[in-house]
Amino acid sequence: MATTNAELISRDQSHLIHPLHNRTVHQSGHVWVAGDGAVLTDADGKEYIDGLSGLWNVVLGHGRHELVEAAAKQMRELPYCSGYAGSSNPKAIELAERLAAIAYPTINRFFFTSGGSEASETSFKTARYYWRMRGQPEKTKVISRQWGYHGLTMAAMSATGISSYWPMFEPRVPGFIQIASPYPYRYEVADNVSPGVAAANELEQAILREGPDTVAMFLVEPVQGAGGVIAPQDDYFPRIREICNQYEVLLVADEVITAFGRTGKMFALNHWDVQPDMIQFAKAITSGYFPLGGIGVSDQIAEVLDTADAVWMHAFTYSAHPVGCAVALSTLEIIENEKLPDQAASKGDRLLQNLQAALSDHPHVGDVRGKGLMCAVEYVADKGTKAEFPPEERIGIRLHAETQKRGLFSRLRGDVFCLAPPFVTTDEQLDRIVEILRDATDAVFN
Ligand SMILES: Cc1ncc(COP(=O)(O)O)c(C=O)c1O
Protein backbone atom coordinates (compact mmCIF):
# COMPACT_ATOMS: atom_id res chain seq x y z
CA MET A 1 0.00 0.00 0.00
CA ALA A 2 1.24 3.48 -0.85
CA THR A 3 2.71 5.50 2.00
CA THR A 4 0.37 8.30 3.10
CA ASN A 5 1.25 11.96 3.39
CA ALA A 6 0.82 11.78 7.18
CA GLU A 7 3.21 8.82 7.49
CA LEU A 8 5.84 10.57 5.40
CA ILE A 9 5.51 13.82 7.38
CA SER A 10 6.00 11.90 10.59
CA ARG A 11 9.23 10.35 9.26
CA ASP A 12 10.28 13.70 7.81
CA GLN A 13 10.00 15.32 11.21
CA SER A 14 12.45 12.89 12.79
CA HIS A 15 15.45 13.79 10.65
CA LEU A 16 14.87 16.80 8.39
CA ILE A 17 15.38 20.49 9.08
CA HIS A 18 13.45 22.66 6.61
CA PRO A 19 14.01 26.14 5.26
CA LEU A 20 12.01 28.45 7.60
CA HIS A 21 11.83 25.46 9.95
CA ASN A 22 8.57 25.44 11.91
CA ARG A 23 7.36 22.18 13.38
CA THR A 24 3.75 23.30 13.81
CA VAL A 25 3.39 24.56 10.24
CA HIS A 26 5.04 21.44 8.91
CA GLN A 27 2.68 19.15 10.80
CA SER A 28 -0.02 19.88 8.19
CA GLY A 29 2.49 19.98 5.32
CA HIS A 30 2.52 18.16 2.00
CA VAL A 31 4.99 15.65 0.69
CA TRP A 32 4.97 16.25 -3.05
CA VAL A 33 5.43 13.19 -5.18
CA ALA A 34 4.64 14.32 -8.74
CA GLY A 35 4.11 17.35 -10.94
CA ASP A 36 2.61 17.90 -14.36
CA GLY A 37 2.34 21.35 -15.96
CA ALA A 38 0.93 23.68 -13.31
CA VAL A 39 -0.30 20.84 -11.07
CA LEU A 40 1.41 19.27 -8.07
CA THR A 41 0.34 15.97 -6.50
CA ASP A 42 0.96 15.08 -2.87
CA ALA A 43 1.51 11.66 -1.34
CA ASP A 44 -2.23 11.19 -0.77
CA GLY A 45 -2.82 11.66 -4.50
CA LYS A 46 -4.48 15.04 -3.99
CA GLU A 47 -3.82 17.62 -6.75
CA TYR A 48 -3.08 21.30 -6.27
CA ILE A 49 -2.50 24.17 -8.69
CA ASP A 50 1.08 25.29 -8.12
CA GLY A 51 0.17 28.93 -7.51
CA LEU A 52 3.75 30.13 -7.02
CA SER A 53 5.56 27.94 -9.59
CA GLY A 54 7.33 26.17 -6.73
CA LEU A 55 9.18 29.16 -5.29
CA TRP A 56 8.65 31.51 -8.26
CA ASN A 57 10.99 29.34 -10.33
CA VAL A 58 9.22 26.51 -12.19
CA VAL A 59 8.14 28.80 -15.02
CA LEU A 60 7.90 26.02 -17.61
CA GLY A 61 5.81 23.87 -15.31
CA HIS A 62 6.54 20.33 -14.19
CA GLY A 63 7.38 17.41 -16.46
CA ARG A 64 9.25 19.16 -19.32
CA HIS A 65 11.11 16.32 -20.99
CA GLU A 66 13.43 18.67 -22.90
CA LEU A 67 14.99 19.80 -19.61
CA VAL A 68 15.29 16.25 -18.33
CA GLU A 69 16.99 15.20 -21.58
CA ALA A 70 19.37 18.19 -21.49
CA ALA A 71 20.43 17.26 -17.94
CA ALA A 72 20.75 13.54 -18.70
CA LYS A 73 22.80 14.15 -21.86
CA GLN A 74 25.17 16.50 -20.05
CA MET A 75 25.49 14.10 -17.10
CA ARG A 76 26.43 11.30 -19.47
CA GLU A 77 29.02 13.44 -21.31
CA LEU A 78 30.57 15.39 -18.44
CA PRO A 79 28.75 15.64 -15.12
CA TYR A 80 31.13 18.14 -13.55
CA CYS A 81 34.26 20.16 -14.09
CA SER A 82 35.78 23.10 -12.26
CA GLY A 83 34.78 26.57 -13.37
CA TYR A 84 37.79 28.24 -11.74
CA ALA A 85 40.06 30.37 -13.95
CA GLY A 86 42.00 27.92 -16.09
CA SER A 87 38.98 25.65 -16.60
CA SER A 88 35.69 25.99 -18.48
CA ASN A 89 33.01 24.00 -20.32
CA PRO A 90 31.15 24.52 -23.62
CA LYS A 91 27.69 24.83 -22.03
CA ALA A 92 28.82 27.64 -19.72
CA ILE A 93 30.41 29.46 -22.66
CA GLU A 94 27.25 29.06 -24.73
CA LEU A 95 25.01 30.14 -21.85
CA ALA A 96 27.04 33.31 -21.27
CA GLU A 97 26.80 34.09 -24.99
CA ARG A 98 23.05 33.51 -24.93
CA LEU A 99 22.59 35.75 -21.90
CA ALA A 100 24.67 38.51 -23.48
CA ALA A 101 22.35 38.37 -26.48
CA ILE A 102 19.13 38.73 -24.46
CA ALA A 103 20.12 40.83 -21.42
CA TYR A 104 20.41 44.63 -21.25
CA PRO A 105 22.76 45.94 -23.97
CA THR A 106 25.45 47.01 -21.48
CA ILE A 107 25.49 43.65 -19.63
CA ASN A 108 27.72 41.22 -21.50
CA ARG A 109 29.72 39.26 -18.92
CA PHE A 110 28.39 36.62 -16.52
CA PHE A 111 29.40 34.68 -13.44
CA PHE A 112 27.41 31.65 -12.34
CA THR A 113 26.39 30.58 -8.84
CA SER A 114 24.08 27.92 -7.43
CA GLY A 115 21.26 30.31 -6.54
CA GLY A 116 20.06 33.79 -5.64
CA SER A 117 21.72 34.30 -2.26
CA GLU A 118 25.09 33.49 -3.78
CA ALA A 119 24.26 35.96 -6.54
CA SER A 120 23.65 38.65 -3.89
CA GLU A 121 26.96 37.87 -2.16
CA THR A 122 28.70 38.01 -5.51
CA SER A 123 27.26 41.47 -6.24
CA PHE A 124 28.32 42.85 -2.87
CA LYS A 125 31.87 41.60 -3.29
CA THR A 126 32.08 42.64 -6.94
CA ALA A 127 30.87 46.17 -6.10
CA ARG A 128 33.50 46.44 -3.35
CA TYR A 129 36.19 45.08 -5.66
CA TYR A 130 35.18 47.45 -8.46
CA TRP A 131 35.40 50.58 -6.29
CA ARG A 132 38.61 49.40 -4.63
CA MET A 133 40.26 48.81 -8.00
CA ARG A 134 39.09 52.26 -9.08
CA GLY A 135 40.80 53.83 -6.06
CA GLN A 136 37.72 54.28 -3.86
CA PRO A 137 38.03 51.46 -1.30
CA GLU A 138 35.77 53.29 1.15
CA LYS A 139 32.76 52.78 -1.15
CA THR A 140 31.42 49.61 0.51
CA LYS A 141 27.87 50.27 1.73
CA VAL A 142 24.80 48.65 0.24
CA ILE A 143 21.44 50.40 0.17
CA SER A 144 18.35 48.27 -0.39
CA ARG A 145 14.65 48.62 0.37
CA GLN A 146 12.03 47.63 2.88
CA TRP A 147 10.15 44.52 1.66
CA GLY A 148 13.08 43.54 -0.56
CA TYR A 149 14.18 39.90 -0.40
CA HIS A 150 17.74 39.12 -1.43
CA GLY A 151 18.50 35.78 0.24
CA LEU A 152 19.57 34.50 3.61
CA THR A 153 23.33 34.31 3.87
CA MET A 154 24.49 36.89 6.43
CA ALA A 155 25.08 39.76 4.00
CA ALA A 156 22.07 38.91 1.81
CA MET A 157 19.93 38.72 4.95
CA SER A 158 21.26 42.13 5.97
CA ALA A 159 20.19 43.56 2.60
CA THR A 160 16.80 41.86 2.90
CA GLY A 161 14.18 44.36 4.03
CA ILE A 162 11.62 41.92 5.44
CA SER A 163 12.39 42.38 9.10
CA SER A 164 11.02 39.02 10.25
CA TYR A 165 14.15 37.42 8.76
CA TRP A 166 16.49 39.25 11.17
CA PRO A 167 15.78 38.99 14.89
CA MET A 168 17.03 35.50 15.69
CA PHE A 169 20.26 35.98 13.72
CA GLU A 170 21.26 39.52 14.77
CA PRO A 171 23.49 41.42 14.61
CA ARG A 172 23.25 42.09 10.89
CA VAL A 173 26.34 42.89 8.84
CA PRO A 174 27.25 46.58 9.23
CA GLY A 175 26.98 48.87 6.22
CA PHE A 176 23.60 47.66 4.96
CA ILE A 177 20.94 50.36 4.89
CA GLN A 178 17.29 50.21 3.91
CA ILE A 179 15.04 52.85 2.43
CA ALA A 180 11.25 52.72 2.00
CA SER A 181 9.67 50.70 -0.77
CA PRO A 182 7.76 52.74 -3.38
CA TYR A 183 4.76 50.48 -2.47
CA PRO A 184 2.05 52.33 -4.44
CA TYR A 185 -0.74 51.12 -2.11
CA ARG A 186 0.93 52.41 1.03
CA TYR A 187 3.62 54.96 0.17
CA GLU A 188 2.71 58.32 1.68
CA VAL A 189 3.86 61.34 -0.31
CA ALA A 190 5.50 63.91 1.87
CA ASP A 191 6.94 66.05 -0.94
CA ASN A 192 5.24 68.08 -3.56
CA VAL A 193 6.28 65.56 -6.21
CA SER A 194 4.81 62.36 -7.58
CA PRO A 195 4.93 59.31 -5.27
CA GLY A 196 7.34 57.51 -7.61
CA VAL A 197 9.84 60.37 -7.65
CA ALA A 198 9.41 60.97 -3.92
CA ALA A 199 10.13 57.29 -3.20
CA ALA A 200 13.17 57.39 -5.49
CA ASN A 201 14.40 60.56 -3.79
CA GLU A 202 14.65 58.55 -0.58
CA LEU A 203 17.66 56.93 -2.20
CA GLU A 204 19.28 60.32 -2.72
CA GLN A 205 18.59 61.27 0.89
CA ALA A 206 20.11 58.00 2.14
CA ILE A 207 23.21 58.43 -0.06
CA LEU A 208 23.70 61.97 1.23
CA ARG A 209 23.16 60.86 4.84
CA GLU A 210 25.69 58.03 4.55
CA GLY A 211 28.11 60.02 2.38
CA PRO A 212 28.29 59.31 -1.37
CA ASP A 213 31.94 58.30 -0.98
CA THR A 214 30.91 55.35 1.19
CA VAL A 215 28.04 53.89 -0.87
CA ALA A 216 28.92 51.10 -3.32
CA MET A 217 25.56 50.00 -4.67
CA PHE A 218 21.78 50.12 -4.57
CA LEU A 219 20.22 46.64 -4.65
CA VAL A 220 16.68 46.57 -5.95
CA GLU A 221 14.12 44.09 -7.25
CA PRO A 222 12.37 45.66 -10.27
CA VAL A 223 9.14 44.19 -8.88
CA GLN A 224 9.40 43.13 -5.25
CA GLY A 225 8.39 39.47 -5.04
CA ALA A 226 8.54 37.74 -1.67
CA GLY A 227 7.77 41.09 0.01
CA GLY A 228 4.29 41.00 -1.53
CA VAL A 229 4.47 41.61 -5.31
CA ILE A 230 5.09 45.35 -5.33
CA ALA A 231 5.61 47.03 -8.70
CA PRO A 232 6.81 50.64 -8.56
CA GLN A 233 5.26 53.72 -10.13
CA ASP A 234 6.41 54.31 -13.73
CA ASP A 235 8.56 57.32 -12.84
CA TYR A 236 10.44 55.50 -10.04
CA PHE A 237 13.24 53.72 -11.90
CA PRO A 238 14.15 56.54 -14.32
CA ARG A 239 14.73 58.78 -11.26
CA ILE A 240 16.66 55.98 -9.48
CA ARG A 241 18.98 55.70 -12.50
CA GLU A 242 19.61 59.48 -12.42
CA ILE A 243 20.46 59.38 -8.72
CA CYS A 244 22.82 56.42 -9.13
CA ASN A 245 24.60 58.23 -11.98
CA GLN A 246 24.87 61.46 -10.04
CA TYR A 247 26.42 59.90 -6.92
CA GLU A 248 28.37 57.10 -8.63
CA VAL A 249 26.42 54.30 -6.98
CA LEU A 250 26.07 51.01 -8.88
CA LEU A 251 22.47 50.15 -9.70
CA VAL A 252 22.11 46.39 -9.15
CA ALA A 253 18.85 44.81 -10.31
CA ASP A 254 17.97 41.69 -8.34
CA GLU A 255 16.06 39.90 -11.09
CA VAL A 256 16.10 36.52 -9.34
CA ILE A 257 12.30 36.41 -9.73
CA THR A 258 11.73 38.85 -12.58
CA ALA A 259 14.33 37.73 -15.16
CA PHE A 260 13.31 35.56 -18.13
CA GLY A 261 9.78 36.73 -18.61
CA ARG A 262 7.86 36.70 -15.34
CA THR A 263 6.77 40.36 -15.61
CA GLY A 264 5.94 40.13 -19.33
CA LYS A 265 9.39 41.27 -20.53
CA MET A 266 12.53 39.17 -20.68
CA PHE A 267 14.15 41.47 -18.07
CA ALA A 268 11.98 43.70 -15.96
CA LEU A 269 13.73 47.07 -16.05
CA ASN A 270 12.88 47.05 -19.77
CA HIS A 271 9.41 48.16 -18.66
CA TRP A 272 10.97 51.52 -17.81
CA ASP A 273 13.84 51.64 -20.34
CA VAL A 274 16.37 51.64 -17.55
CA GLN A 275 19.67 49.79 -17.66
CA PRO A 276 21.37 48.51 -14.52
CA ASP A 277 25.09 48.18 -13.83
CA MET A 278 24.70 44.60 -12.60
CA ILE A 279 21.93 42.04 -12.64
CA GLN A 280 21.30 39.05 -10.42
CA PHE A 281 19.37 36.05 -11.70
CA ALA A 282 18.51 32.47 -10.62
CA LYS A 283 15.22 30.55 -10.39
CA ALA A 284 13.61 30.71 -13.87
CA ILE A 285 16.95 30.31 -15.66
CA THR A 286 16.60 26.54 -15.20
CA SER A 287 12.88 26.59 -14.42
CA GLY A 288 13.94 25.17 -11.06
CA TYR A 289 15.10 21.86 -12.57
CA PHE A 290 18.69 22.47 -11.46
CA PRO A 291 20.11 24.98 -8.92
CA LEU A 292 21.73 27.80 -10.91
CA GLY A 293 22.02 31.55 -10.50
CA GLY A 294 24.50 34.27 -11.20
CA ILE A 295 25.27 37.86 -11.97
CA GLY A 296 25.82 39.84 -15.14
CA VAL A 297 28.01 42.94 -15.11
CA SER A 298 28.33 46.04 -17.26
CA ASP A 299 31.18 46.40 -19.73
CA GLN A 300 32.72 48.97 -17.38
CA ILE A 301 32.82 46.49 -14.48
CA ALA A 302 34.03 43.70 -16.80
CA GLU A 303 36.91 45.89 -17.90
CA VAL A 304 38.03 46.36 -14.31
CA LEU A 305 37.84 42.58 -13.76
CA ASP A 306 39.93 42.00 -16.88
CA THR A 307 42.58 44.64 -16.26
CA ALA A 308 43.01 44.83 -12.47
CA ASP A 309 46.19 43.28 -11.12
CA ALA A 310 44.43 41.88 -8.00
CA VAL A 311 42.72 38.52 -8.47
CA TRP A 312 38.96 38.58 -7.79
CA MET A 313 39.20 35.93 -5.05
CA HIS A 314 35.60 34.78 -5.36
CA ALA A 315 34.65 31.23 -6.34
CA PHE A 316 32.10 28.49 -5.77
CA THR A 317 32.68 24.77 -6.35
CA TYR A 318 29.52 24.72 -8.45
CA SER A 319 30.11 27.93 -10.46
CA ALA A 320 29.22 27.28 -14.12
CA HIS A 321 28.10 23.71 -13.40
CA PRO A 322 27.86 22.06 -16.83
CA VAL A 323 24.57 20.30 -16.04
CA GLY A 324 23.00 23.53 -14.76
CA CYS A 325 24.22 25.42 -17.81
CA ALA A 326 22.83 22.72 -20.15
CA VAL A 327 19.43 22.87 -18.42
CA ALA A 328 19.51 26.69 -18.55
CA LEU A 329 20.17 26.66 -22.30
CA SER A 330 17.26 24.32 -22.85
CA THR A 331 15.03 26.49 -20.62
CA LEU A 332 15.95 29.69 -22.46
CA GLU A 333 15.35 28.01 -25.81
CA ILE A 334 11.81 27.10 -24.76
CA ILE A 335 11.16 30.55 -23.25
CA GLU A 336 12.24 32.20 -26.49
CA ASN A 337 10.68 29.75 -28.96
CA GLU A 338 7.33 29.71 -27.19
CA LYS A 339 7.42 33.51 -26.64
CA LEU A 340 6.69 32.92 -22.97
CA PRO A 341 7.30 36.52 -21.80
CA ASP A 342 4.37 37.54 -24.05
CA GLN A 343 2.29 34.71 -22.63
CA ALA A 344 3.19 35.78 -19.09
CA ALA A 345 1.96 39.28 -19.99
CA SER A 346 -1.38 38.16 -21.41
CA LYS A 347 -2.02 35.46 -18.81
CA GLY A 348 -1.06 37.95 -16.11
CA ASP A 349 -3.60 40.44 -17.48
CA ARG A 350 -6.30 37.78 -17.38
CA LEU A 351 -5.41 36.74 -13.84
CA LEU A 352 -5.22 40.32 -12.55
CA GLN A 353 -8.46 41.43 -14.19
CA ASN A 354 -10.34 38.42 -12.86
CA LEU A 355 -8.87 38.86 -9.38
CA GLN A 356 -9.92 42.50 -9.42
CA ALA A 357 -13.42 41.64 -10.61
CA ALA A 358 -13.82 38.90 -8.01
CA LEU A 359 -12.19 40.52 -5.00
CA SER A 360 -11.74 44.30 -5.20
CA ASP A 361 -15.17 45.00 -3.74
CA HIS A 362 -14.66 42.73 -0.77
CA PRO A 363 -14.71 44.77 2.46
CA HIS A 364 -11.36 43.30 3.57
CA VAL A 365 -9.49 43.41 0.26
CA GLY A 366 -7.41 46.57 0.28
CA ASP A 367 -5.42 46.08 -2.92
CA VAL A 368 -5.29 43.72 -5.88
CA ARG A 369 -2.13 44.28 -7.90
CA GLY A 370 0.25 42.69 -10.35
CA LYS A 371 2.79 43.00 -13.12
CA GLY A 372 2.90 40.25 -15.72
CA LEU A 373 2.24 36.85 -14.24
CA MET A 374 2.87 37.89 -10.65
CA CYS A 375 -0.08 39.16 -8.65
CA ALA A 376 -1.07 39.78 -5.05
CA VAL A 377 -4.18 40.37 -3.02
CA GLU A 378 -3.64 42.39 0.15
CA TYR A 379 -6.17 41.87 2.94
CA VAL A 380 -6.74 44.63 5.50
CA ALA A 381 -8.81 45.09 8.64
CA ASP A 382 -10.04 48.51 7.49
CA LYS A 383 -10.15 49.55 3.86
CA GLY A 384 -10.42 53.26 4.73
CA THR A 385 -7.35 53.45 6.95
CA LYS A 386 -5.55 50.45 5.32
CA ALA A 387 -4.96 49.14 8.86
CA GLU A 388 -3.60 45.61 8.97
CA PHE A 389 -5.23 42.79 10.91
CA PRO A 390 -3.61 42.02 14.25
CA PRO A 391 -1.37 38.95 13.79
CA GLU A 392 -3.45 36.91 16.28
CA GLU A 393 -6.34 36.95 13.76
CA ARG A 394 -4.08 34.73 11.57
CA ILE A 395 -5.88 35.87 8.40
CA GLY A 396 -3.07 34.84 6.05
CA ILE A 397 -2.64 31.45 7.72
CA ARG A 398 -6.39 30.80 7.52
CA LEU A 399 -6.51 31.84 3.86
CA HIS A 400 -3.61 29.54 3.13
CA ALA A 401 -5.49 26.65 4.76
CA GLU A 402 -8.77 27.41 2.95
CA THR A 403 -7.10 27.68 -0.46
CA GLN A 404 -5.31 24.38 0.10
CA LYS A 405 -8.59 22.67 0.98
CA ARG A 406 -9.83 23.76 -2.46
CA GLY A 407 -6.72 22.70 -4.40
CA LEU A 408 -4.48 25.77 -4.61
CA PHE A 409 -1.00 25.92 -3.06
CA SER A 410 0.81 29.26 -2.86
CA ARG A 411 2.52 31.56 -0.36
CA LEU A 412 1.68 34.68 1.61
CA ARG A 413 3.60 37.58 3.11
CA GLY A 414 1.53 38.18 6.24
CA ASP A 415 -1.96 38.87 4.89
CA VAL A 416 -0.80 39.41 1.31
CA PHE A 417 -1.66 36.43 -0.88
CA CYS A 418 0.96 36.07 -3.64
CA LEU A 419 0.42 34.35 -6.98
CA ALA A 420 2.98 33.54 -9.68
CA PRO A 421 1.85 30.38 -11.46
CA PRO A 422 3.90 28.75 -14.25
CA PHE A 423 3.85 30.41 -17.68
CA VAL A 424 2.17 27.24 -19.00
CA THR A 425 -0.83 27.52 -16.65
CA THR A 426 -3.99 27.15 -18.76
CA ASP A 427 -6.75 29.77 -18.86
CA GLU A 428 -9.04 27.31 -17.06
CA GLN A 429 -6.48 26.88 -14.30
CA LEU A 430 -6.02 30.66 -14.01
CA ASP A 431 -9.77 31.09 -13.67
CA ARG A 432 -9.90 28.28 -11.11
CA ILE A 433 -7.22 30.07 -9.04
CA VAL A 434 -9.48 33.13 -8.85
CA GLU A 435 -12.53 31.04 -7.95
CA ILE A 436 -10.62 29.26 -5.19
CA LEU A 437 -9.28 32.50 -3.72
CA ARG A 438 -12.75 34.06 -3.81
CA ASP A 439 -14.31 31.03 -2.06
CA ALA A 440 -11.47 30.87 0.46
CA THR A 441 -11.92 34.58 1.19
CA ASP A 442 -15.62 34.01 1.85
CA ALA A 443 -14.83 31.03 4.06
CA VAL A 444 -12.39 33.06 6.17
CA PHE A 445 -14.50 36.21 6.54
CA ASN A 446 -18.08 34.87 6.69
C1 LIG B 1 14.72 38.55 -5.45
C2 LIG B 1 15.42 37.41 -4.78
N1 LIG B 1 16.74 37.49 -4.55
C3 LIG B 1 17.42 36.49 -3.98
C4 LIG B 1 16.78 35.34 -3.57
C5 LIG B 1 17.56 34.25 -2.91
O1 LIG B 1 17.65 33.17 -3.76
P1 LIG B 1 17.99 31.70 -3.21
O2 LIG B 1 16.84 31.28 -2.36
O3 LIG B 1 18.14 30.90 -4.48
O4 LIG B 1 19.27 31.80 -2.46
C6 LIG B 1 15.41 35.21 -3.79
C7 LIG B 1 14.69 34.00 -3.36
O5 LIG B 1 13.48 33.94 -3.34
C8 LIG B 1 14.71 36.27 -4.40
O6 LIG B 1 13.38 36.21 -4.60
The ligand as a Tripos MOL2 file, in Angstrom:
@<TRIPOS>MOLECULE
LIG
   16    16     1     0     0
SMALL
NO_CHARGES

@<TRIPOS>ATOM
      1 C1         14.7160   38.5540   -5.4470 C.3       1 LIG1
      2 C2         15.4230   37.4050   -4.7800 C.ar      1 LIG1
      3 N1         16.7400   37.4860   -4.5540 N.ar      1 LIG1
      4 C3         17.4200   36.4920   -3.9750 C.ar      1 LIG1
      5 C4         16.7820   35.3420   -3.5750 C.ar      1 LIG1
      6 C5         17.5570   34.2490   -2.9150 C.3       1 LIG1
      7 O1         17.6470   33.1700   -3.7620 O.3       1 LIG1
      8 P1         17.9870   31.6990   -3.2050 P.3       1 LIG1
      9 O2         16.8440   31.2840   -2.3610 O.co2     1 LIG1
     10 O3         18.1410   30.9000   -4.4770 O.co2     1 LIG1
     11 O4         19.2680   31.7990   -2.4640 O.co2     1 LIG1
     12 C6         15.4080   35.2110   -3.7860 C.ar      1 LIG1
     13 C7         14.6870   34.0000   -3.3610 C.2       1 LIG1
     14 O5         13.4800   33.9440   -3.3380 O.2       1 LIG1
     15 C8         14.7070   36.2720   -4.3960 C.ar      1 LIG1
     16 O6         13.3840   36.2140   -4.5960 O.3       1 LIG1
@<TRIPOS>BOND
     1     1     2 1
     2     2     3 ar
     3     2    15 ar
     4     3     4 ar
     5     4     5 ar
     6     5     6 1
     7     5    12 ar
     8     6     7 1
     9     7     8 1
    10     8     9 2
    11     8    10 1
    12     8    11 1
    13    12    13 1
    14    12    15 ar
    15    13    14 2
    16    15    16 1
@<TRIPOS>SUBSTRUCTURE
     1 LIG1         1 GROUP 0 **** ****
